[in-house]
Amino acid sequence: MTQLIKTAALSVDFDRDLRALQAHGALAAMVQPFFKMANQRLADEKPAQVRLKDIVASTWLPPIPSGPFKRLIINEARAAIGRPVPQTV
């Protein structure tokens, strides 16, 4: 289990063996729709690349774990609570 994010309101772990994201904390229910979609894709699709330190699931997600993936999760949590977040171009 790799810890991706740990804040007072949200803790996110990635289980490398199961290829699944798990959220805990007060904001976990709010980011669950994103995690459900991401976990479904991780389960259904073969990873584009598996490296020693990370997994590249596909072109729609940054490598897990990585700084860009952490930023994606934080922005999903911010969007879930109604805070403005930058959109991809």
Secondary structure, 3 states (H helix, E strand, C coil): CEEEEECCCCEEEEECCCCEEEEECCCHHHHHHHHHHHHHHHHHCCCCEECCCCEECCCCCCCECCHHHHHHHHHHHHHHCCCCCCCCC
